[in-house]
Amino acid sequence: MIVGHKDDIAFVRPDDPSIKGAEMKKIIGSDEGWEDYVMRIVKLEPNGYSFNHNHPWPHINYYIKGQGILTVEGKEYPVKEGGYSLVPANKQHQWRSLEDTGLEFICIVPKEGHK
């Protein structure tokens, strides 16, 4: 059994020029007993964005705080606190936060999707 708080885990900021103002922390995965999936929290600073990428696994997301845009295959979808999304496998996608707000969301992927 695992009980914890998201504030007890530090964010990691990737050193990659293709992202801006993005951080992530792993909450639950195989180390905690969830063998096949990983739950993580992604945070984008105002005007931040994630990788623009695709891969052979889906993302399941729940938006915790802020507002932003999820772009999938060139189509933009507004996202905000309390919303959710499923990004299918093999679809080009990227998250961006809005100018005046950041964006924080839960992201669940199969274990091969968490590097």
N, CA and C atoms as a LAMMPS dump frame, in Angstrom:
ITEM: TIMESTEP
0
ITEM: NUMBER OF ATOMS
345
ITEM: BOX BOUNDS ff ff ff
-5.0000000000000000e+02 5.0000000000000000e+02
-5.0000000000000000e+02 5.0000000000000000e+02
-5.0000000000000000e+02 5.0000000000000000e+02
ITEM: ATOMS id mol type element x y z
1 1 1 N 0.843 -1.183 0
2 1 2 C 0 0 0
3 1 3 C 0.883 1.238 0
4 2 1 N 0.47 2.227 -0.732
5 2 2 C 1.202 3.493 -0.825
6 2 3 C 0.239 4.627 -0.493
7 3 1 N 0.663 5.486 0.418
8 3 2 C -0.055 6.722 0.709
9 3 3 C 1.002 7.814 0.762
10 4 1 N 0.789 8.884 0.049
11 4 2 C 1.776 9.952 0.031
12 4 3 C 1.146 11.261 -0.38
13 5 1 N 2.004 12.232 -0.615
14 5 2 C 1.566 13.556 -1.059
15 5 3 C 2.491 14.02 -2.173
16 6 1 N 1.907 14.624 -3.194
17 6 2 C 2.687 15.061 -4.352
18 6 3 C 3.781 16.061 -3.992
19 7 1 N 3.583 16.836 -2.934
20 7 2 C 4.589 17.825 -2.547
21 7 3 C 5.831 17.205 -1.923
22 8 1 N 5.78 15.912 -1.61
23 8 2 C 6.933 15.234 -1.016
24 8 3 C 7.907 14.707 -2.068
25 9 1 N 7.581 14.864 -3.343
26 9 2 C 8.428 14.385 -4.434
27 9 3 C 8.85 15.589 -5.275
28 10 1 N 10.142 15.666 -5.561
29 10 2 C 10.675 16.809 -6.311
30 10 3 C 10.423 16.663 -7.807
31 11 1 N 10.174 17.788 -8.454
32 11 2 C 10.093 17.822 -9.902
33 11 3 C 11.486 17.672 -10.492
34 12 1 N 11.561 17.085 -11.677
35 12 2 C 12.8 16.977 -12.447
36 12 3 C 12.599 17.776 -13.72
37 13 1 N 13.553 18.632 -14.012
38 13 2 C 13.476 19.465 -15.218
39 13 3 C 14.431 18.889 -16.259
40 14 1 N 13.888 18.361 -17.364
41 14 2 C 14.766 17.826 -18.415
42 14 3 C 15.625 18.925 -19.022
43 15 1 N 16.845 18.565 -19.37
44 15 2 C 17.744 19.491 -20.048
45 15 3 C 17.641 19.213 -21.545
46 16 1 N 16.655 19.837 -22.169
47 16 2 C 16.371 19.576 -23.576
48 16 3 C 15.879 20.869 -24.214
49 17 1 N 16.52 21.33 -25.292
50 17 2 C 16.118 22.594 -25.915
51 17 3 C 14.766 22.544 -26.62
52 18 1 N 14.168 21.352 -26.797
53 18 2 C 12.882 21.271 -27.493
54 18 3 C 11.688 21.458 -26.562
55 19 1 N 11.953 21.711 -25.271
56 19 2 C 10.886 22.014 -24.321
57 19 3 C 11.199 23.334 -23.631
58 20 1 N 10.169 23.927 -23.027
59 20 2 C 10.37 25.194 -22.324
60 20 3 C 9.534 25.184 -21.044
61 21 1 N 10.178 25.424 -19.905
62 21 2 C 9.464 25.561 -18.641
63 21 3 C 8.677 24.326 -18.247
64 22 1 N 9.197 23.14 -18.549
65 22 2 C 8.493 21.889 -18.256
66 22 3 C 9.247 21.086 -17.206
67 23 1 N 8.493 20.524 -16.261
68 23 2 C 9.05 19.659 -15.227
69 23 3 C 8.118 18.47 -15.042
70 24 1 N 8.682 17.38 -14.495
71 24 2 C 7.871 16.192 -14.272
72 24 3 C 8.35 15.481 -13.013
73 25 1 N 7.413 14.808 -12.344
74 25 2 C 7.768 13.947 -11.221
75 25 3 C 6.973 12.658 -11.302
76 26 1 N 7.644 11.543 -11.022
77 26 2 C 6.976 10.243 -10.994
78 26 3 C 6.354 10.076 -9.617
79 27 1 N 5.062 9.72 -9.606
80 27 2 C 4.344 9.52 -8.349
81 27 3 C 4.272 8.034 -8.006
82 28 1 N 3.777 7.222 -8.933
83 28 2 C 3.644 5.781 -8.696
84 28 3 C 4.053 5.037 -9.958
85 29 1 N 4.854 4.004 -9.776
86 29 2 C 5.284 3.145 -10.878
87 29 3 C 5.691 1.793 -10.325
88 30 1 N 6.582 1.124 -11.022
89 30 2 C 6.967 -0.226 -10.607
90 30 3 C 7.681 -0.235 -9.255
91 31 1 N 8.43 0.8 -8.932
92 31 2 C 9.097 0.866 -7.617
93 31 3 C 8.094 0.886 -6.47
94 32 1 N 6.889 1.371 -6.747
95 32 2 C 5.839 1.458 -5.729
96 32 3 C 4.83 0.304 -5.843
97 33 1 N 5.031 -0.599 -6.815
98 33 2 C 4.175 -1.763 -6.937
99 33 3 C 3.194 -1.753 -8.093
100 34 1 N 3.177 -0.678 -8.908
101 34 2 C 2.295 -0.657 -10.086
102 34 3 C 3.149 -1.069 -11.275
103 35 1 N 3.173 -2.347 -11.562
104 35 2 C 4.135 -2.935 -12.484
105 35 3 C 4.007 -2.464 -13.933
106 36 1 N 2.807 -2.241 -14.42
107 36 2 C 2.623 -2.005 -15.847
108 36 3 C 2.452 -0.546 -16.259
109 37 1 N 2.246 0.364 -15.295
110 37 2 C 1.973 1.77 -15.612
111 37 3 C 2.767 2.7 -14.706
112 38 1 N 2.807 3.954 -15.123
113 38 2 C 3.446 5.004 -14.337
114 38 3 C 2.502 6.197 -14.277
115 39 1 N 2.282 6.698 -13.065
116 39 2 C 1.526 7.937 -12.883
117 39 3 C 2.532 9.021 -12.519
118 40 1 N 2.483 10.097 -13.252
119 40 2 C 3.406 11.201 -13.004
120 40 3 C 2.639 12.515 -13.064
121 41 1 N 3.272 13.559 -12.578
122 41 2 C 2.698 14.898 -12.656
123 41 3 C 3.618 15.748 -13.519
124 42 1 N 3.021 16.41 -14.481
125 42 2 C 3.748 17.309 -15.372
126 42 3 C 3.339 18.734 -15.028
127 43 1 N 4.318 19.627 -14.961
128 43 2 C 4.045 21.044 -14.695
129 43 3 C 4.694 21.882 -15.784
130 44 1 N 3.892 22.781 -16.362
131 44 2 C 4.388 23.738 -17.343
132 44 3 C 4.259 25.133 -16.76
133 45 1 N 5.336 25.892 -16.795
134 45 2 C 5.301 27.286 -16.36
135 45 3 C 4.476 28.094 -17.368
136 46 1 N 4.06 29.316 -17.019
137 46 2 C 3.392 30.157 -18.014
138 46 3 C 4.222 30.235 -19.294
139 47 1 N 3.572 30.074 -20.429
140 47 2 C 4.223 30.033 -21.746
141 47 3 C 5.129 28.824 -21.951
142 48 1 N 5.014 27.82 -21.092
143 48 2 C 5.832 26.621 -21.237
144 48 3 C 5.204 25.632 -22.203
145 49 1 N 6.035 24.685 -22.654
146 49 2 C 5.514 23.643 -23.541
147 49 3 C 6.339 22.371 -23.4
148 50 1 N 5.668 21.259 -23.718
149 50 2 C 6.292 19.946 -23.673
150 50 3 C 6.916 19.61 -25.029
151 51 1 N 7.475 18.42 -25.123
152 51 2 C 7.945 17.898 -26.404
153 51 3 C 6.786 17.863 -27.397
154 52 1 N 7.076 18.054 -28.66
155 52 2 C 6.123 17.805 -29.739
156 52 3 C 6.533 16.457 -30.309
157 53 1 N 5.782 15.418 -29.986
158 53 2 C 6.261 14.06 -30.238
159 53 3 C 5.124 13.071 -30.473
160 54 1 N 5.492 11.861 -30.838
161 54 2 C 4.554 10.742 -30.891
162 54 3 C 5.289 9.473 -30.487
163 55 1 N 4.544 8.457 -30.131
164 55 2 C 5.107 7.19 -29.667
165 55 3 C 4.007 6.137 -29.657
166 56 1 N 4.364 4.867 -29.495
167 56 2 C 3.374 3.793 -29.614
168 56 3 C 2.586 3.483 -28.34
169 57 1 N 2.384 4.462 -27.476
170 57 2 C 1.547 4.264 -26.291
171 57 3 C 0.675 5.492 -26.076
172 58 1 N -0.447 5.316 -25.393
173 58 2 C -1.351 6.443 -25.117
174 58 3 C -0.936 7.189 -23.847
175 59 1 N -1.506 8.368 -23.676
176 59 2 C -1.432 9.142 -22.433
177 59 3 C -2.854 9.272 -21.896
178 60 1 N -3.022 9.09 -20.611
179 60 2 C -4.277 9.429 -19.936
180 60 3 C -3.946 10.606 -19.029
181 61 1 N -4.72 11.689 -19.114
182 61 2 C -4.401 12.913 -18.375
183 61 3 C -5.59 13.427 -17.588
184 62 1 N -5.285 13.989 -16.416
185 62 2 C -6.271 14.718 -15.617
186 62 3 C -5.618 16.038 -15.24
187 63 1 N -6.292 17.156 -15.537
188 63 2 C -5.713 18.487 -15.35
189 63 3 C -5.999 18.992 -13.938
190 64 1 N -4.935 19.238 -13.19
191 64 2 C -5.005 19.609 -11.78
192 64 3 C -5.144 21.121 -11.593
193 65 1 N -4.37 21.873 -12.375
194 65 2 C -4.302 23.318 -12.146
195 65 3 C -3.98 24.033 -13.447
196 66 1 N -4.565 25.207 -13.627
197 66 2 C -4.231 26.066 -14.748
198 66 3 C -5.013 25.771 -16.016
199 67 1 N -4.488 26.342 -17.109
200 67 2 C -5.117 26.214 -18.424
201 67 3 C -4.035 26.068 -19.479
202 68 1 N -4.41 25.449 -20.59
203 68 2 C -3.456 25.31 -21.673
204 68 3 C -4.109 24.778 -22.921
205 69 1 N -3.258 24.354 -23.834
206 69 2 C -3.684 23.819 -25.118
207 69 3 C -2.986 22.473 -25.312
208 70 1 N -3.779 21.462 -25.635
209 70 2 C -3.258 20.176 -26.062
210 70 3 C -3.432 20.121 -27.571
211 71 1 N -2.343 19.97 -28.289
212 71 2 C -2.391 19.854 -29.741
213 71 3 C -2.159 18.398 -30.116
214 72 1 N -3.102 17.821 -30.857
215 72 2 C -2.998 16.436 -31.323
216 72 3 C -3.191 16.442 -32.828
217 73 1 N -2.167 15.965 -33.543
218 73 2 C -2.224 15.901 -35.008
219 73 3 C -2.615 17.252 -35.611
220 74 1 N -2.089 18.343 -35.032
221 74 2 C -2.326 19.684 -35.554
222 74 3 C -3.611 20.353 -35.098
223 75 1 N -4.488 19.643 -34.399
224 75 2 C -5.731 20.235 -33.916
225 75 3 C -5.565 20.625 -32.454
226 76 1 N -5.979 21.848 -32.109
227 76 2 C -5.822 22.364 -30.745
228 76 3 C -7.079 22.127 -29.918
229 77 1 N -6.849 21.676 -28.681
230 77 2 C -7.929 21.431 -27.734
231 77 3 C -7.635 22.205 -26.452
232 78 1 N -8.508 23.126 -26.042
233 78 2 C -8.296 23.815 -24.766
234 78 3 C -8.452 22.815 -23.62
235 79 1 N -7.571 22.913 -22.625
236 79 2 C -7.654 22.077 -21.43
237 79 3 C -7.551 22.976 -20.205
238 80 1 N -8.214 22.554 -19.121
239 80 2 C -8.158 23.351 -17.893
240 80 3 C -8.423 22.458 -16.691
241 81 1 N -8.192 23.041 -15.522
242 81 2 C -8.391 22.359 -14.25
243 81 3 C -9.722 21.625 -14.22
244 82 1 N -9.674 20.351 -13.838
245 82 2 C -10.871 19.532 -13.765
246 82 3 C -11.158 18.754 -15.035
247 83 1 N -10.458 19.052 -16.103
248 83 2 C -10.672 18.346 -17.367
249 83 3 C -9.81 17.097 -17.468
250 84 1 N -10.03 16.335 -18.507
251 84 2 C -9.258 15.123 -18.732
252 84 3 C -9.096 14.903 -20.229
253 85 1 N -8.14 14.048 -20.587
254 85 2 C -7.928 13.732 -22.002
255 85 3 C -7.285 12.36 -22.129
256 86 1 N -7.497 11.766 -23.286
257 86 2 C -6.813 10.543 -23.686
258 86 3 C -6.15 10.844 -25.016
259 87 1 N -4.831 10.782 -25.051
260 87 2 C -4.096 10.968 -26.296
261 87 3 C -3.783 9.572 -26.823
262 88 1 N -4.339 9.197 -27.98
263 88 2 C -4.11 7.855 -28.509
264 88 3 C -2.648 7.615 -28.893
265 89 1 N -2.286 6.363 -28.964
266 89 2 C -0.946 5.986 -29.414
267 89 3 C -0.71 6.476 -30.842
268 90 1 N 0.554 6.76 -31.141
269 90 2 C 1.007 7.111 -32.492
270 90 3 C 0.406 8.395 -33.05
271 91 1 N -0.027 9.308 -32.191
272 91 2 C -0.538 10.605 -32.629
273 91 3 C 0.455 11.689 -32.191
274 92 1 N 0.794 12.587 -33.107
275 92 2 C 1.686 13.707 -32.782
276 92 3 C 0.98 14.603 -31.779
277 93 1 N 1.662 14.97 -30.672
278 93 2 C 0.996 15.758 -29.634
279 93 3 C 1.98 16.618 -28.848
280 94 1 N 1.413 17.682 -28.244
281 94 2 C 2.191 18.616 -27.431
282 94 3 C 1.242 19.379 -26.515
283 95 1 N 1.723 19.69 -25.299
284 95 2 C 0.985 20.548 -24.37
285 95 3 C 1.677 21.896 -24.287
286 96 1 N 0.859 22.956 -24.189
287 96 2 C 1.352 24.32 -23.967
288 96 3 C 0.507 24.946 -22.876
289 97 1 N 1.153 25.709 -22.023
290 97 2 C 0.382 26.478 -21.042
291 97 3 C 0.076 27.848 -21.626
292 98 1 N -0.884 28.534 -21.029
293 98 2 C -1.247 29.872 -21.488
294 98 3 C -0.296 30.906 -20.911
295 99 1 N -0.316 32.097 -21.485
296 99 2 C 0.601 33.162 -21.075
297 99 3 C 0.469 33.525 -19.608
298 100 1 N -0.757 33.61 -19.117
299 100 2 C -0.969 34.126 -17.76
300 100 3 C -1.161 33.028 -16.716
301 101 1 N -1.014 31.781 -17.101
302 101 2 C -1.187 30.698 -16.142
303 101 3 C -0.269 29.549 -16.515
304 102 1 N 0.101 28.769 -15.554
305 102 2 C 0.807 27.524 -15.837
306 102 3 C -0.215 26.419 -16.047
307 103 1 N 0.272 25.219 -16.191
308 103 2 C -0.584 24.053 -16.357
309 103 3 C 0.054 22.895 -15.611
310 104 1 N -0.735 22.207 -14.812
311 104 2 C -0.244 21.045 -14.075
312 104 3 C -1.25 19.915 -14.291
313 105 1 N -0.722 18.719 -14.612
314 105 2 C -1.629 17.609 -14.883
315 105 3 C -1.011 16.265 -14.532
316 106 1 N -1.894 15.325 -14.212
317 106 2 C -1.514 13.935 -14.016
318 106 3 C -1.414 13.301 -15.392
319 107 1 N -0.397 12.5 -15.584
320 107 2 C -0.186 11.805 -16.845
321 107 3 C 0.101 10.34 -16.53
322 108 1 N -0.725 9.446 -17.055
323 108 2 C -0.521 8.008 -16.853
324 108 3 C -0.144 7.388 -18.193
325 109 1 N 0.957 6.635 -18.182
326 109 2 C 1.446 5.95 -19.384
327 109 3 C 1.858 4.53 -19.007
328 110 1 N 1.929 3.624 -19.99
329 110 2 C 2.523 2.322 -19.723
330 110 3 C 3.987 2.502 -19.314
331 111 1 N 4.53 1.56 -18.599
332 111 2 C 5.886 1.727 -18.064
333 111 3 C 6.921 2.035 -19.137
334 112 1 N 6.75 1.513 -20.363
335 112 2 C 7.716 1.814 -21.427
336 112 3 C 7.649 3.283 -21.848
337 113 1 N 6.597 3.984 -21.484
338 113 2 C 6.452 5.391 -21.822
339 113 3 C 7.109 6.345 -20.854
340 114 1 N 7.658 5.814 -19.763
341 114 2 C 8.306 6.685 -18.771
342 114 3 C 9.807 6.424 -18.817
343 115 1 N 10.544 7.416 -19.235
344 115 2 C 12.009 7.289 -19.312
345 115 3 C 12.657 8.138 -18.266
